[in-house]
Amino acid sequence: MGKDLPIFPLGAVSQDSEQLESFLYSRVFCQRENSPPLRLLIDFLKSRGQNPIVPPNLEQEALEEWAWVQVALGYHRERKSVHLFCVRDRGSYRDVFDQEKKLFLDLLTVHSDIEAQLAIEYVARCRFILTTRMAENDVTDEGYDFNGWILEFYQEQCNGIVQIDKQGFYSPKGELIVDLSVSDEG
C-alpha cells in the first residue's frame, strides 16, 4: 500500500520513465460508509475463479484494514497490475474525493434523462470512490475480466454505481445507462 495518490483526470496520462503511458480508469461511486477490508475483495475474486497476486510486502494486518488508500493487485505475472485507489469523504485525500465527485456531477448535469438522474443521486450520495487504473497498452481480456470483478464487488457490497472512462455509467445489470463516450475525452 502506498501513500502517494495522484489526481485522476479523465483520460489521464502520466509520465513513466521517459515514455508516456496511457491508463484506463474506472470507478465505483459507493454509498456505504466504509470500504470493506481488502481480504474480502481477495476472497471474492478467488470465489470467482480469479487468482489475485498481492504485493509481497503487503502485511497481513493491512488486508483487514478498511481505511486503505492504494494497492496494486496482479492478475497475471507477466502483466502490469491493476491499481486500486480508495478516496473518502473524510481523511487525507478528501480533496481528491471532492474533485472527482464535482467533476462527475458536472458531467452528469448536462443529461436530463431518468438514468442520468439516477447516476447523479449515486454520485451525490457517495461516501467513497473506488478507482481502478490499468495500463492501456498492457491489459488483456483476462485483465478486463479481473477489473470487472473488482467493480462488481464494490457495486454490490457498497451500494455503488460503476463508471468507466470513455464509456459512461452502468446499471447493476451491466447496461450502459449514461453514455459519456464523447463528453469525457477532455
N, C-alpha and C positions, 0 to 999 in steps of 0.2 A: 504494500500500500504506500502510495506516495503522498506528499503534502502539497506538491505543485499542481495547480489546476488551471488550465488555460480557459479563456473565454471562448465559447463556441459560436462563431458567426456562421450563418447559413452558408453552405458551400465552402467551408473553411479549408484553407491551405496553410500548412506550417512549414517552416524551414527545417529540414532534416539533413544534417551534414551540409553538403554542397548542392543537394538536389531538392527540388520542390516535390513534396509528396501530397497527393490529394486524398482526403479522407471522406468516408461515408458516415454520416451521423444519423442516429435515430434516437427517439426519446419516448419515455412514458411519463406523462404528467399524472402523478399519483396523489389521490386524496387521503390516503391513510396517513396517520401522523408520523409514523416511523418506518424506515426501510427494514425489511426482515434481515436477520443476520445472513452473512454470506453462505454459511453452511446450508441453510435452507435452499438457496439458489443452486448450490452444487448438488445437493441431494435431488432436487427437481430435475436438473439436467441429466443426472445419472439415470433417473427413472424414465427418462425419455430416450434412452439409448445413447446419450452423449457421454464423452469421457473428458470432462474439463481438465485442463492442465493448469494447476495452481502454481504461482511463483514459489520457487524453493525456499525463499527467505520469508515467506508468509507464516507467521506464528499461528499455532492452533487457536490461541485465545482470540486472535483477530477474526477468526471465522465465526465467532459467537457475538461479535460486536455489531450493534445496529447502527452506530454513528460513523460508519466507514465513509471515506471520501472517494478513493480511487483504487482500482485494482485491475490487473490485466489477467484475462483467462484465455488460455490457448485451446484451440480445437484440433490442431494438428502440429506436430513437432517441427515441420518444415515450413510453416506459415506464420505470419505475424499474428500476435494475439489480438483479441477483441478487448479494447479498453473500456471499462465501465467507470462512470463518474456519477456521484450522487450529491446533489446540492439541495439544501433545505431552506425552509422559510425562517430558519434561525441558525445562528452559528457563524463560523468563519467565512463561509462562501455565500452568505445571504445576498451580497451584491450581485454575484453571478446568477443566483436564483431569480432575483428581481429583474435583471436584464433579460434573461430568457423568457420569463413569464410575460413581460411587457412586449417583447418582440413578437411573440406568438399571438397575444391578444390583439396587437395592432394588425397583424396579418389576417386574422380571422374576422375582424370587424368590417372588412370590405365585402364579406359574403353575407347574404341576407337569408339564406335558406335555413330550414329547420335543423339540418345536420350541422351546419356551422354554429348555430346557437348551442347545440349540444356540446360541441368541441369547446366553445367559449366557456361554458359552465364548468367543464372539467379543468381547463387551464386556470380559470379564475379561482377555483376552489383547491387547486393542488397545494400540497404541503411539502412535497419534494419532487425533484425531476431526476429520473434515472436516464443518463445519456450513454449510448454506446458509440464507439468510434472504431471503424475498420479501415485499414489501408486499401484504398480502391484498386490499386494495381496488384494486390497480393491476395485478395479474398477469392475463395472458391465457392461453389454451390454448397459444400459442406459448411463453410463459414457463414453463408447466408442463413442456412438452416439453424446453426448454432445460435446466431444472433436472434433469429426468430423465436427460439425457445426462451431466450433471456427476456425478450419483450413480452412474450405471453405470460411468463411467470409474474412479472411486475404488473401487467394489466390485470390479471386475475387476483393476485394476492393483495394488491394495494389499491384496488378500485381506480384503475388508471385508463388513460386513452393513449394510443400509440400514434406517434408522428414520425414520418421518415422523410428526410430531406429529399428534394427533387421529386417528391410524390405527394404527400399530404397526410391527413389524419385518417385513421382506420377504426371501424367499429369493432366490437368484441368478436364478431363473426369473421373478421378479416377483410371486410369490404371497404374500399376507398369511399369515404363519406364527404371529405373536403379535399378537393384537388388543388394542391399548391405547386404543381409541376412547373408552372410558368412564373408564379409570383415569388418563389424563394431562390431564384438564381442569383440574387444580389449578394 
